Amino acid sequence: MGTSDDMPIQTVRETLHLLGWLNARYGRPDRAIGYFELMTVVDGLNATSWRTLASIQLSLDKNPEALASAAKALELGLPPEEAALCHLVRAIAARRLGDTAEGDKSTAVYLKTRAESGQGGGQA
């Protein structure tokens, strides 16, 4: 069995995700965003990474970026509960940008998705 200096892609994904999550969790969203941006470069088809990036961008008031990242996550496909979060991110970001029509539309889709996934009565 040969050896290689290249890190397996799964290890890179896991490492970037962990570093991003730890920085977000412990109050460093500015650093976390960088790790999740790298994650979307390394694995651009990972919808969960795009969803997480959208949430962090929203927390930093990077509303246009959050809208785009959430849209990319939805385009790639997510389980209903993760899709609901993307719709919520889109609703908040759109309203912050003054687009009440998009905010209302995304809010309606968020509520519908939550209801359909059996999460309608709990916390967001």
C-alpha positions, 0 to 999 in steps of 0.5 A: 500500500503506497503512501501519499501526502494528500489528505483524503477529501473526507478528512478535509471536509470533516476538518473544515466543518469542525473548525467552522463549527467550533469557531461559530459555537465559541463566538468567532463567526468571522473566522467560522465563515472563512472555514465554511467558505473553504468548505463550499470550495472543497465540496461545492455540492454539500448542501449542508455546508451552504446552509451553515454558511448562510446562517453564519452570513446572516448572523454577520448581517451579510444579507445578500450573501446569506440569500445566495448561500441559502438559495444554493443549499436549497438548489442542491437539496436538503432534508425538510428541517434543513430546508426550513432553516434556509427559507427562514434565513432567506426571509430574514435576509430579504426583510433586512434588505427591504424586500418584503415580498421575498420576505413574505414568500420565504416566510410562507414557505418556511412555515409550510415546510415546518408544518409538513415536517412535523415541526409546526408547533415547536421552537424555530 
